[in-house]
């Protein structure tokens, strides 16, 4: 039975500071590192043994994966990093304090930007302090100026189908360390959640989500490992 484990990165510095992060590269906090190690310890205790791993090209997800694998004694596993597993790009909201943004634009507008399915935030201005056009990890990539959840799904799912699904079909246990919205895209796909309902799904940091899959990769069961 194929098994897929999804792990949102441990608490990041901007999670702690309540700032919009998106594609900006932010490290995990001490608490986030502890969450990552605890996730690995839990997976080992529950006899979860990944064969292959995938993550984004963002430090918080990579470090979470490395810490979890170290706790499991499986740092030797093959790991593929790809930008298509990055967090949703928050455009012009990047770096802004969420409470201050709500005070300026109104709670309802910020809720639309954060939680609507297909309405993206305002685009990031060219030359912004958060412009990633000179970041070598994105060389040759058309970096988005902003993304809705729908846009995020449009890059995550083709990557899943082309690269991750074949590993699952081969009987491998797969671990993905990524982000709230890139993982939300996968949960939506695997669990058949509607466009309207997926916007209300919260994915906590550092909590492994296990999908026991049928041979056709439909979800037989989805659960938080901590609840088993």
PASE-739179 format. One record per residue: residue number from 1; x, y, z of N, C-alpha, C, CB in turn. Coordinates in nm, 3 decimals. Glycine has a CB too. Layout:
% PASE-739179
VONU  nuse    neast   nnorth      nup   caeast  canorth     caup    ceast   cnorth      cup   cbeast  cbnorth     cbup
VONU   NUM        X        Y        Z        X        Y        Z        X        Y        Z        X        Y        Z
...
//
This chain:
% PASE-739179
VONU  nuse    neast   nnorth      nup   caeast  canorth     caup    ceast   cnorth      cup   cbeast  cbnorth     cbup
VONU     1    0.085   -0.120    0.000    0.000    0.000    0.000    0.089    0.124    0.000   -0.096    0.001    0.124
VONU     2    0.081    0.208   -0.103    0.164    0.329   -0.106    0.132    0.420    0.012    0.143    0.406   -0.239
VONU     3    0.234    0.487    0.061    0.215    0.578    0.174    0.290    0.709    0.146    0.265    0.514    0.306
VONU     4    0.220    0.818    0.172    0.275    0.952    0.152    0.266    1.028    0.283    0.199    1.028    0.038
VONU     5    0.377    1.088    0.324    0.379    1.168    0.446    0.408    1.312    0.408    0.485    1.114    0.549
VONU     6    0.322    1.402    0.452    0.339    1.545    0.429    0.379    1.612    0.559    0.208    1.608    0.371
VONU     7    0.480    1.697    0.552    0.530    1.766    0.672    0.550    1.914    0.642    0.662    1.702    0.721
VONU     8    0.470    1.997    0.706    0.493    2.141    0.695    0.613    2.177    0.781    0.367    2.223    0.737
VONU     9    0.697    2.265    0.730    0.817    2.307    0.802    0.784    2.352    0.945    0.887    2.420    0.726
VONU    10    0.884    2.341    1.032    0.868    2.393    1.168    0.854    2.544    1.167    0.988    2.352    1.255
VONU    11    0.811    2.596    1.280    0.788    2.741    1.291    0.907    2.820    1.234    0.764    2.781    1.438
VONU    12    0.876    2.917    1.147    0.981    3.003    1.092    0.986    3.134    1.169    0.957    3.029    0.942
VONU    13    1.091    3.211    1.144    1.106    3.340    1.213    0.991    3.433    1.179    1.240    3.405    1.176
VONU    14    0.945    3.430    1.055    0.835    3.518    1.018    0.700    3.463    1.060    0.837    3.544    0.869
VONU    15    0.687    3.332    1.079    0.568    3.280    1.146    0.559    3.344    1.285    0.571    3.124    1.156
VONU    16    0.672    3.343    1.355    0.678    3.398    1.489    0.645    3.546    1.490    0.816    3.376    1.550
VONU    17    0.694    3.618    1.389    0.674    3.763    1.382    0.542    3.800    1.315    0.789    3.828    1.308
VONU    18    0.463    3.701    1.272    0.332    3.722    1.210    0.343    3.805    1.082    0.238    3.791    1.308
VONU    19    0.442    3.770    0.999    0.463    3.840    0.872    0.435    3.746    0.756    0.607    3.896    0.863
VONU    20    0.389    3.805    0.644    0.370    3.728    0.521    0.508    3.688    0.466    0.288    3.810    0.415
VONU    21    0.524    3.560    0.436    0.656    3.511    0.398    0.664    3.472    0.251    0.693    3.393    0.484
VONU    22    0.582    3.376    0.209    0.582    3.336    0.069    0.716    3.279    0.024    0.546    3.452   -0.017
VONU    23    0.770    3.333   -0.085    0.894    3.281   -0.143    1.019    3.335   -0.073    0.900    3.316   -0.290
VONU    24    1.003    3.433    0.015    1.121    3.488    0.081    1.181    3.381    0.171    1.086    3.616    0.162
VONU    25    1.314    3.374    0.173    1.382    3.264    0.243    1.405    3.301    0.389    1.516    3.229    0.174
VONU    26    1.334    3.234    0.477    1.340    3.261    0.621    1.375    3.130    0.692    1.205    3.321    0.674
VONU    27    1.458    3.139    0.793    1.500    3.020    0.866    1.395    2.979    0.969    1.636    3.045    0.935
VONU    28    1.409    2.858    1.021    1.324    2.814    1.131    1.374    2.876    1.262    1.322    2.658    1.140
VONU    29    1.283    2.890    1.356    1.320    2.933    1.490    1.371    2.814    1.570    1.199    3.000    1.562
VONU    30    1.414    2.839    1.692    1.453    2.729    1.781    1.334    2.636    1.803    1.505    2.784    1.917
VONU    31    1.216    2.695    1.820    1.095    2.613    1.834    1.071    2.531    1.708    0.972    2.702    1.865
VONU    32    1.092    2.593    1.590    1.072    2.523    1.464    1.166    2.405    1.448    1.090    2.619    1.348
VONU    33    1.291    2.423    1.490    1.387    2.313    1.485    1.344    2.200    1.579    1.528    2.363    1.522
VONU    34    1.293    2.238    1.695    1.244    2.138    1.790    1.126    2.062    1.732    1.204    2.204    1.923
VONU    35    1.036    2.134    1.664    0.921    2.070    1.600    0.966    1.970    1.494    0.829    2.175    1.538
VONU    36    1.066    2.008    1.416    1.115    1.920    1.310    1.176    1.793    1.368    1.219    1.993    1.224
VONU    37    1.258    1.809    1.472    1.320    1.693    1.536    1.212    1.602    1.596    1.421    1.738    1.645
VONU    38    1.113    1.664    1.660    1.004    1.586    1.720    0.926    1.509    1.615    0.910    1.678    1.797
VONU    39    0.908    1.570    1.497    0.837    1.501    1.388    0.914    1.377    1.345    0.817    1.595    1.268
VONU    40    1.046    1.390    1.333    1.127    1.274    1.297    1.125    1.166    1.404    1.269    1.317    1.272
VONU    41    1.132    1.207    1.529    1.126    1.113    1.641    0.994    1.037    1.640    1.145    1.185    1.774
VONU    42    0.884    1.109    1.614    0.752    1.047    1.609    0.742    0.949    1.493    0.644    1.154    1.597
VONU    43    0.791    0.988    1.377    0.786    0.897    1.262    0.864    0.769    1.289    0.840    0.967    1.136
VONU    44    0.981    0.783    1.350    1.061    0.665    1.383    0.986    0.576    1.482    1.198    0.707    1.441
VONU    45    0.925    0.638    1.584    0.853    0.560    1.685    0.733    0.487    1.627    0.807    0.651    1.798
VONU    46    0.675    0.546    1.522    0.556    0.486    1.458    0.594    0.398    1.339    0.461    0.597    1.412
VONU    47    0.723    0.369    1.325    0.772    0.281    1.218    0.743    0.334    1.078    0.711    0.144    1.233
VONU    48    0.742    0.466    1.064    0.735    0.528    0.932    0.877    0.532    0.876    0.671    0.672    0.937
VONU    49    0.898    0.468    0.763    1.033    0.458    0.706    1.031    0.504    0.561    1.087    0.314    0.716
VONU    50    1.047    0.634    0.535    1.047    0.683    0.397    1.160    0.622    0.314    1.059    0.834    0.395
VONU    51    1.133    0.608    0.186    1.234    0.562    0.091    1.297    0.677    0.014    1.173    0.462   -0.006
VONU    52    1.215    0.777   -0.016    1.261    0.894   -0.092    1.194    1.018   -0.035    1.231    0.880   -0.245
VONU    53    1.258    1.133   -0.055    1.208    1.259    0.002    1.209    1.370   -0.103    1.293    1.302    0.123
VONU    54    1.116    1.462   -0.085    1.107    1.579   -0.171    1.088    1.702   -0.082    0.990    1.566   -0.274
VONU    55    1.143    1.815   -0.127    1.124    1.939   -0.054    1.135    2.056   -0.152    1.228    1.952    0.062
VONU    56    1.108    2.174   -0.101    1.120    2.295   -0.183    1.266    2.340   -0.185    1.028    2.408   -0.129
VONU    57    1.291    2.457   -0.238    1.427    2.512   -0.234    1.438    2.620   -0.127    1.465    2.570   -0.372
VONU    58    1.347    2.618   -0.030    1.345    2.718    0.076    1.402    2.659    0.205    1.202    2.770    0.099
VONU    59    1.485    2.739    0.272    1.562    2.691    0.386    1.476    2.627    0.493    1.641    2.804    0.445
VONU    60    1.362    2.687    0.526    1.281    2.636    0.637    1.231    2.494    0.611    1.163    2.729    0.662
VONU    61    1.199    2.463    0.486    1.153    2.329    0.453    1.270    2.231    0.446    1.076    2.330    0.320
VONU    62    1.382    2.274    0.388    1.499    2.188    0.378    1.553    2.154    0.516    1.608    2.256    0.294
VONU    63    1.564    2.254    0.602    1.618    2.230    0.735    1.524    2.139    0.816    1.640    2.362    0.809
VONU    64    1.393    2.161    0.801    1.297    2.074    0.869    1.315    1.930    0.826    1.153    2.120    0.842
VONU    65    1.329    1.908    0.695    1.349    1.772    0.645    1.478    1.712    0.701    1.353    1.772    0.491
VONU    66    1.587    1.787    0.698    1.715    1.735    0.745    1.710    1.699    0.892    1.825    1.837    0.720
VONU    67    1.646    1.784    0.973    1.637    1.755    1.115    1.550    1.632    1.142    1.582    1.877    1.190
VONU    68    1.440    1.622    1.069    1.352    1.506    1.085    1.424    1.377    1.045    1.224    1.523    1.002
VONU    69    1.496    1.383    0.933    1.569    1.265    0.888    1.681    1.227    0.985    1.627    1.289    0.749
VONU    70    1.747    1.327    1.040    1.853    1.298    1.138    1.793    1.229    1.260    1.925    1.428    1.180
VONU    71    1.678    1.278    1.306    1.613    1.216    1.421    1.572    1.071    1.391    1.490    1.297    1.463
VONU    72    1.544    1.044    1.263    1.505    0.909    1.222    1.625    0.820    1.190    1.415    0.918    1.100
VONU    73    1.744    0.879    1.187    1.861    0.803    1.145    1.859    0.772    0.996    1.871    0.674    1.224
VONU    74    1.800    0.864    0.917    1.785    0.839    0.773    1.834    0.957    0.688    1.639    0.808    0.740
VONU    75    1.939    1.023    0.735    1.995    1.134    0.657    2.049    1.090    0.522    2.104    1.201    0.736
VONU    76    2.070    0.961    0.508    2.127    0.907    0.383    2.024    0.897    0.271    2.187    0.771    0.409
VONU    77    1.896    0.921    0.300    1.793    0.906    0.198    1.812    1.004    0.082    1.655    0.924    0.259
VONU    78    1.774    0.965   -0.039    1.778    1.059   -0.151    1.673    1.169   -0.134    1.755    0.984   -0.285
VONU    79    1.713    1.292   -0.161    1.626    1.409   -0.146    1.628    1.489   -0.276    1.671    1.497   -0.027
VONU    80    1.510    1.521   -0.327    1.496    1.606   -0.445    1.438    1.739   -0.402    1.408    1.539   -0.553
VONU    81    1.505    1.849   -0.440    1.458    1.984   -0.409    1.405    2.048   -0.537    1.572    2.071   -0.345
VONU    82    1.288    2.109   -0.528    1.230    2.172   -0.647    1.147    2.294   -0.608    1.143    2.071   -0.725
VONU    83    1.162    2.401   -0.684    1.091    2.526   -0.653    0.940    2.512   -0.663    1.139    2.636   -0.746
VONU    84    0.893    2.411   -0.736    0.748    2.396   -0.751    0.680    2.351   -0.623    0.718    2.298   -0.861
VONU    85    0.759    2.313   -0.523    0.704    2.283   -0.391    0.715    2.403   -0.296    0.775    2.162   -0.330
VONU    86    0.761    2.517   -0.349    0.770    2.638   -0.268    0.634    2.679   -0.213    0.829    2.753   -0.350
VONU    87    0.640    2.763   -0.110    0.519    2.826   -0.058    0.455    2.914   -0.166    0.551    2.911    0.067
VONU    88    0.329    2.943   -0.151    0.260    3.040   -0.237    0.333    3.174   -0.230    0.112    3.056   -0.195
VONU    89    0.344    3.242   -0.343    0.407    3.374   -0.348    0.305    3.479   -0.303    0.459    3.406   -0.492
VONU    90    0.338    3.551   -0.197    0.243    3.649   -0.143    0.256    3.788   -0.204    0.261    3.660    0.005
VONU    91    0.333    3.800   -0.312    0.338    3.924   -0.387    0.376    4.044   -0.301    0.205    3.950   -0.451
VONU    92    0.299    4.151   -0.316    0.327    4.275   -0.246    0.305    4.270   -0.096    0.244    4.383   -0.302
VONU    93    0.248    4.161   -0.047    0.231    4.145    0.097    0.357    4.091    0.164    0.114    4.052    0.127
VONU    94    0.451    4.041    0.085    0.572    3.980    0.139    0.642    4.072    0.238    0.668    3.942    0.025
VONU    95    0.669    4.020    0.356    0.740    4.095    0.458    0.654    4.181    0.548    0.839    4.180    0.395
VONU    96    0.526    4.198    0.511    0.439    4.285    0.590    0.384    4.214    0.713    0.323    4.336    0.504
VONU    97    0.367    4.290    0.820    0.304    4.239    0.940    0.155    4.219    0.912    0.325    4.336    1.061
VONU    98    0.104    4.102    0.946   -0.035    4.069    0.912   -0.135    4.159    0.984   -0.065    3.923    0.945
VONU    99   -0.110    4.190    1.110   -0.202    4.274    1.186   -0.201    4.418    1.132   -0.165    4.273    1.335
VONU   100   -0.082    4.468    1.101   -0.072    4.604    1.047   -0.137    4.612    0.909    0.074    4.648    1.039
VONU   101   -0.124    4.508    0.830   -0.185    4.505    0.697   -0.337    4.505    0.710   -0.138    4.382    0.618
VONU   102   -0.390    4.432    0.806   -0.535    4.430    0.829   -0.583    4.567    0.875   -0.573    4.323    0.932
VONU   103   -0.505    4.633    0.959   -0.544    4.766    1.007   -0.547    4.868    0.892   -0.448    4.813    1.117
VONU   104   -0.456    4.850    0.795   -0.448    4.943    0.683   -0.554    4.917    0.577   -0.311    4.936    0.620
VONU   105   -0.574    4.789    0.542   -0.662    4.755    0.430   -0.797    4.699    0.473   -0.594    4.655    0.342
VONU   106   -0.811    4.667    0.602   -0.935    4.608    0.651   -0.926    4.457    0.660   -1.051    4.647    0.561
VONU   107   -0.987    4.403    0.762   -0.982    4.258    0.784   -1.038    4.180    0.666   -1.058    4.221    0.910
VONU   108   -1.146    4.231    0.607   -1.212    4.157    0.500   -1.124    4.147    0.376   -1.344    4.223    0.465
VONU   109   -1.057    4.258    0.341   -0.969    4.255    0.224   -0.852    4.160    0.246   -0.917    4.396    0.192
VONU   110   -0.793    4.164    0.364   -0.680    4.075    0.393   -0.726    3.929    0.394   -0.615    4.111    0.529
VONU   111   -0.846    3.905    0.443   -0.900    3.769    0.441   -0.915    3.720    0.297   -1.036    3.764    0.514
VONU   112   -0.958    3.807    0.208   -0.971    3.770    0.066   -0.835    3.736    0.009   -1.036    3.885   -0.015
VONU   113   -0.735    3.819    0.036   -0.601    3.792   -0.015   -0.545    3.662    0.040   -0.508    3.907    0.019
VONU   114   -0.570    3.636    0.167   -0.512    3.518    0.232   -0.588    3.391    0.202   -0.506    3.539    0.381
VONU   115   -0.723    3.399    0.195   -0.803    3.278    0.198   -0.889    3.251    0.076   -0.889    3.282    0.315
VONU   116   -0.900    3.346   -0.015   -0.978    3.316   -0.134   -0.903    3.213   -0.218   -1.006    3.445   -0.216
VONU   117   -0.976    3.141   -0.300   -0.915    3.036   -0.381   -0.839    3.093   -0.501   -1.020    2.939   -0.429
VONU   118   -0.895    3.195   -0.565   -0.838    3.240   -0.692   -0.812    3.389   -0.703   -0.927    3.199   -0.802
VONU   119   -0.812    3.461   -0.591   -0.779    3.604   -0.593   -0.642    3.624   -0.530   -0.888    3.688   -0.518
VONU   120   -0.542    3.663   -0.608   -0.407    3.680   -0.553   -0.391    3.815   -0.484   -0.302    3.665   -0.664
VONU   121   -0.291    3.829   -0.397   -0.257    3.959   -0.341   -0.203    4.052   -0.450   -0.153    3.944   -0.227
VONU   122   -0.186    4.180   -0.419   -0.124    4.271   -0.517    0.015    4.218   -0.555   -0.114    4.415   -0.460
VONU   123    0.058    4.240   -0.679    0.189    4.189   -0.722    0.305    4.260   -0.651    0.205    4.205   -0.872
VONU   124    0.416    4.189   -0.641    0.537    4.247   -0.586    0.596    4.345   -0.687    0.641    4.137   -0.549
VONU   125    0.634    4.461   -0.642    0.695    4.560   -0.732    0.834    4.515   -0.774    0.702    4.699   -0.664
VONU   126    0.866    4.536   -0.901    1.001    4.509   -0.949    1.099    4.596   -0.872    1.013    4.535   -1.103
VONU   127    1.210    4.539   -0.832    1.309    4.614   -0.756    1.280    4.621   -0.607    1.318    4.752   -0.809
VONU   128    1.173    4.555   -0.564    1.142    4.549   -0.422    1.257    4.485   -0.345    1.011    4.471   -0.399
VONU   129    1.263    4.512   -0.217    1.364    4.448   -0.131    1.348    4.297   -0.132    1.354    4.501    0.013
VONU   130    1.229    4.250   -0.171    1.202    4.107   -0.173    1.199    4.049   -0.315    1.070    4.079   -0.105
VONU   131    1.255    4.123   -0.409    1.266    4.076   -0.547    1.371    3.965   -0.554    1.302    4.195   -0.643
VONU   132    1.335    3.850   -0.607    1.423    3.734   -0.611    1.486    3.710   -0.748    1.347    3.611   -0.568
VONU   133    1.476    3.808   -0.837    1.521    3.786   -0.975    1.671    3.757   -0.984    1.488    3.907   -1.059
VONU   134    1.749    3.796   -0.884    1.893    3.769   -0.887    1.932    3.652   -0.797    1.970    3.892   -0.845
VONU   135    1.835    3.583   -0.743    1.863    3.468   -0.657    1.901    3.350   -0.747    1.738    3.432   -0.567
VONU   136    2.021    3.292   -0.728    2.068    3.187   -0.819    1.982    3.062   -0.820    2.208    3.149   -0.784
VONU   137    1.909    3.037   -0.713    1.826    2.915   -0.713    1.710    2.925   -0.811    1.772    2.888   -0.572
VONU   138    1.679    3.047   -0.858    1.568    3.066   -0.951    1.615    3.106   -1.091    1.472    3.171   -0.897
VONU   139    1.741    3.082   -1.119    1.794    3.114   -1.252    1.716    3.038   -1.358    1.945    3.079   -1.261
VONU   140    1.668    3.111   -1.458    1.594    3.049   -1.567    1.448    3.022   -1.537    1.659    2.924   -1.605
VONU   141    1.400    3.061   -1.419    1.261    3.038   -1.380    1.184    3.169   -1.389    1.252    2.979   -1.235
VONU   142    1.064    3.164   -1.442    0.978    3.282   -1.446    0.915    3.299   -1.308    0.868    3.269   -1.558
VONU   143    0.978    3.380   -1.225    0.932    3.398   -1.087    0.800    3.474   -1.088    1.039    3.473   -1.001
VONU   144    0.697    3.422   -1.022    0.570    3.493   -1.021    0.580    3.622   -0.939    0.460    3.404   -0.964
VONU   145    0.498    3.719   -0.973    0.492    3.843   -0.895    0.392    3.831   -0.781    0.454    3.962   -0.985
VONU   146    0.303    3.732   -0.790    0.205    3.703   -0.687    0.137    3.572   -0.725    0.100    3.821   -0.670
VONU   147    0.072    3.506   -0.629    0.000    3.382   -0.658   -0.123    3.369   -0.569    0.093    3.261   -0.639
VONU   148   -0.228    3.316   -0.626   -0.343    3.270   -0.549   -0.319    3.123   -0.515   -0.477    3.289   -0.628
VONU   149   -0.406    3.067   -0.433   -0.396    2.923   -0.407   -0.414    2.845   -0.537   -0.502    2.879   -0.302
VONU   150   -0.505    2.892   -0.622   -0.526    2.826   -0.752   -0.397    2.824   -0.833   -0.639    2.897   -0.831
VONU   151   -0.324    2.935   -0.833   -0.197    2.942   -0.905   -0.095    2.844   -0.846   -0.141    3.085   -0.902
VONU   152   -0.094    2.835   -0.715    0.000    2.743   -0.647   -0.030    2.599   -0.686   -0.008    2.761   -0.494
VONU   153   -0.157    2.564   -0.684   -0.198    2.429   -0.724   -0.154    2.399   -0.866   -0.350    2.412   -0.710
VONU   154   -0.161    2.501   -0.954   -0.129    2.481   -1.095    0.018    2.447   -1.119   -0.165    2.605   -1.173
VONU   155    0.105    2.478   -1.023    0.246    2.436   -1.038    0.278    2.313   -0.955    0.340    2.550   -1.000
VONU   156    0.210    2.295   -0.841    0.240    2.181   -0.754    0.191    2.050   -0.815    0.176    2.202   -0.615
VONU   157    0.068    2.048   -0.864    0.010    1.921   -0.908    0.080    1.859   -1.029   -0.135    1.941   -0.941
VONU   158    0.116    1.936   -1.132    0.190    1.873   -1.242    0.323    1.813   -1.196    0.216    1.976   -1.353
VONU   159    0.389    1.878   -1.101    0.514    1.824   -1.048    0.487    1.695   -0.971    0.583    1.928   -0.957
VONU   160    0.381    1.696   -0.892    0.344    1.574   -0.819    0.316    1.459   -0.916    0.220    1.599   -0.730
VONU   161    0.238    1.486   -1.018    0.199    1.380   -1.112    0.319    1.327   -1.190    0.092    1.431   -1.209
VONU   162    0.411    1.416   -1.228    0.523    1.375   -1.314    0.638    1.313   -1.237    0.573    1.493   -1.392
VONU   163    0.658    1.355   -1.113    0.781    1.319   -1.041    0.757    1.240   -0.913    0.857    1.443   -1.009
VONU   164    0.656    1.277   -0.837    0.634    1.213   -0.707    0.544    1.090   -0.721    0.571    1.313   -0.607
VONU   165    0.436    1.103   -0.797    0.342    0.991   -0.812    0.410    0.864   -0.864    0.230    1.030   -0.907
VONU   166    0.503    0.871   -0.960    0.568    0.748   -1.005    0.642    0.675   -0.892    0.665    0.780   -1.117
VONU   167    0.697    0.749   -0.798    0.763    0.685   -0.684    0.662    0.609   -0.598    0.837    0.790   -0.598
VONU   168    0.545    0.671   -0.577    0.440    0.605   -0.501    0.388    0.482   -0.574    0.325    0.704   -0.473
VONU   169    0.371    0.493   -0.705    0.322    0.379   -0.783    0.422    0.263   -0.783    0.294    0.423   -0.927
VONU   170    0.548    0.296   -0.761    0.651    0.193   -0.753    0.657    0.129   -0.614    0.787    0.251   -0.789
VONU   171    0.567    0.172   -0.527    0.560    0.114   -0.393    0.647    0.182   -0.289    0.597   -0.028   -0.400
VONU   172    0.703    0.299   -0.324    0.789    0.370   -0.231    0.707    0.447   -0.128    0.882    0.466   -0.307
VONU   173    0.761    0.459   -0.008    0.706    0.550    0.093    0.774    0.684    0.074    0.726    0.494    0.239
VONU   174    0.694    0.789    0.054    0.746    0.920    0.016    0.720    1.021    0.127    0.684    0.968   -0.117
VONU   175    0.822    1.100    0.160    0.810    1.209    0.257    0.832    1.341    0.184    0.912    1.193    0.374
VONU   176    0.736    1.433    0.200    0.747    1.567    0.141    0.750    1.669    0.254    0.630    1.597    0.043
VONU   177    0.856    1.748    0.260    0.865    1.859    0.354    0.846    1.988    0.275    1.003    1.859    0.431
VONU   178    0.738    2.058    0.304    0.709    2.178    0.224    0.636    2.281    0.309    0.623    2.141    0.099
VONU   179    0.533    2.343    0.253    0.475    2.465    0.311    0.323    2.455    0.318    0.516    2.588    0.228
VONU   180    0.264    2.546    0.395    0.121    2.542    0.416    0.039    2.533    0.289    0.078    2.660    0.493
VONU   181    0.071    2.618    0.191   -0.011    2.621    0.070    0.028    2.516   -0.033   -0.003    2.756    0.008
VONU   182    0.156    2.484   -0.046    0.192    2.378   -0.140    0.140    2.243   -0.090    0.345    2.372   -0.160
VONU   183    0.140    2.223    0.042    0.083    2.100    0.096   -0.070    2.102    0.089    0.128    2.081    0.241
VONU   184   -0.128    2.219    0.105   -0.274    2.230    0.090   -0.316    2.187   -0.051   -0.322    2.375    0.119
VONU   185   -0.236    2.218   -0.149   -0.264    2.176   -0.287   -0.270    2.024   -0.297   -0.158    2.230   -0.384
VONU   186   -0.176    1.956   -0.231   -0.174    1.809   -0.237   -0.288    1.748   -0.159   -0.041    1.757   -0.184
VONU   187   -0.318    1.804   -0.042   -0.429    1.752    0.037   -0.560    1.767   -0.040   -0.439    1.825    0.173
VONU   188   -0.577    1.881   -0.105   -0.698    1.904   -0.184   -0.713    1.798   -0.293   -0.696    2.045   -0.247
VONU   189   -0.603    1.773   -0.363   -0.606    1.676   -0.473   -0.634    1.535   -0.423   -0.473    1.679   -0.548
VONU   190   -0.563    1.493   -0.321   -0.573    1.355   -0.275   -0.703    1.326   -0.202   -0.457    1.323   -0.186
VONU   191   -0.756    1.427   -0.134   -0.878    1.406   -0.055   -1.004    1.454   -0.125   -0.865    1.477    0.077
VONU   192   -0.988    1.513   -0.245   -1.105    1.558   -0.320   -1.181    1.670   -0.252   -1.197    1.442   -0.342
VONU   193   -1.108    1.763   -0.191   -1.170    1.875   -0.121   -1.208    1.984   -0.221   -1.074    1.933   -0.012
VONU   194   -1.321    2.045   -0.203   -1.371    2.145   -0.298   -1.289    2.273   -0.290   -1.519    2.175   -0.272
VONU   195   -1.302    2.356   -0.397   -1.234    2.485   -0.399   -1.276    2.570   -0.280   -1.265    2.559   -0.530
VONU   196   -1.403    2.567   -0.245   -1.454    2.648   -0.135   -1.403    2.600    0.000   -1.605    2.648   -0.135
VONU   197   -1.397    2.469    0.018   -1.361    2.414    0.150   -1.211    2.414    0.176   -1.413    2.274    0.162
VONU   198   -1.129    2.407    0.071   -0.986    2.397    0.093   -0.929    2.524    0.155   -0.915    2.369   -0.038
VONU   199   -0.993    2.638    0.134   -0.941    2.764    0.188   -0.948    2.767    0.340   -1.017    2.882    0.130
VONU   200   -1.032    2.683    0.399   -1.043    2.680    0.544   -0.955    2.576    0.610   -1.183    2.655    0.583
VONU   201   -0.881    2.499    0.530   -0.796    2.394    0.587   -0.666    2.452    0.639   -0.767    2.285    0.482
VONU   202   -0.639    2.433    0.766   -0.514    2.477    0.826   -0.420    2.357    0.840   -0.539    2.543    0.963
VONU   203   -0.295    2.376    0.805   -0.195    2.271    0.819   -0.093    2.319    0.923   -0.126    2.238    0.682
VONU   204   -0.089    2.257    1.039    0.002    2.303    1.145    0.148    2.272    1.113   -0.037    2.240    1.277
VONU   205    0.236    2.351    1.171    0.380    2.328    1.152    0.424    2.204    1.228    0.461    2.452    1.197
VONU   206    0.515    2.128    1.164    0.581    2.018    1.232    0.496    1.898    1.267    0.641    2.068    1.352
VONU   207    0.380    1.883    1.203    0.291    1.772    1.234    0.277    1.681    1.111    0.151    1.823    1.279
VONU   208    0.337    1.562    1.112    0.328    1.475    0.994    0.184    1.433    0.964    0.415    1.350    1.016
VONU   209    0.145    1.450    0.838    0.015    1.404    0.790    0.041    1.281    0.703   -0.061    1.517    0.709
VONU   210   -0.025    1.173    0.735   -0.004    1.047    0.663   -0.121    1.018    0.571    0.016    0.931    0.762
VONU   211   -0.091    0.987    0.447   -0.191    0.937    0.352   -0.161    0.791    0.324   -0.189    1.021    0.219
VONU   212   -0.253    0.703    0.363   -0.249    0.565    0.316   -0.327    0.563    0.185   -0.310    0.465    0.424
VONU   213   -0.261    0.522    0.079   -0.316    0.536   -0.056   -0.354    0.400   -0.115   -0.216    0.606   -0.147
VONU   214   -0.455    0.404   -0.200   -0.487    0.287   -0.281   -0.386    0.277   -0.395   -0.633    0.296   -0.336
VONU   215   -0.390    0.168   -0.467   -0.294    0.149   -0.576   -0.307    0.255   -0.685   -0.311    0.012   -0.637
VONU   216   -0.429    0.312   -0.700   -0.448    0.418   -0.799   -0.416    0.556   -0.741   -0.592    0.416   -0.852
VONU   217   -0.360    0.558   -0.621   -0.316    0.678   -0.549   -0.431    0.766   -0.500   -0.227    0.759   -0.637
VONU   218   -0.551    0.713   -0.496   -0.658    0.782   -0.424   -0.639    0.755   -0.275   -0.800    0.734   -0.473
VONU   219   -0.689    0.846   -0.194   -0.667    0.837   -0.050   -0.758    0.733    0.013   -0.688    0.973    0.016
VONU   220   -0.697    0.635    0.077   -0.774    0.540    0.157   -0.802    0.600    0.294   -0.699    0.405    0.171
VONU   221   -0.701    0.670    0.348   -0.714    0.730    0.480   -0.614    0.844    0.493   -0.692    0.624    0.592
VONU   222   -0.653    0.949    0.566   -0.565    1.062    0.595   -0.572    1.090    0.744   -0.604    1.188    0.512
VONU   223   -0.455    1.104    0.808   -0.456    1.129    0.952   -0.325    1.194    0.995   -0.480    0.998    1.029
VONU   224   -0.334    1.266    1.107   -0.214    1.318    1.170   -0.149    1.205    1.248   -0.246    1.440    1.264
VONU   225   -0.019    1.189    1.230    0.051    1.078    1.293    0.041    1.086    1.445    0.197    1.076    1.249
VONU   226    0.035    1.208    1.498    0.028    1.226    1.643   -0.102    1.173    1.703    0.043    1.372    1.677
VONU   227   -0.202    1.150    1.617   -0.332    1.102    1.665   -0.341    0.951    1.662   -0.443    1.162    1.583
VONU   228   -0.235    0.884    1.621   -0.235    0.737    1.613   -0.142    0.676    1.717   -0.193    0.691    1.473
//
